């Protein structure tokens, strides 16, 4: 059985503080930049998931979000705001 991220990451606050110092990051508290229980929820799926957007497109929904581009934009924003190195 896998341990919850909340348990595994519970003792990492000192590491976070060292990263802030090492990389000159903004002084956000560890609890404000992490949500390990949410991570557990997101990564806990134990089944395959297939999705097809064909019906939505037939009904006129043609816009989409490129997942990789979205994450890269989020990480770029975090770097600009000095949340991550």
Secondary structure, DSSP 8 states (H G I E B T S, - for coil): ----HHHHTTT-HHHHHHHHHHHT-----GGGS--HHHHHHHHT--S------HHHHHTT------HHHHHHHHHHHHHHTTS--
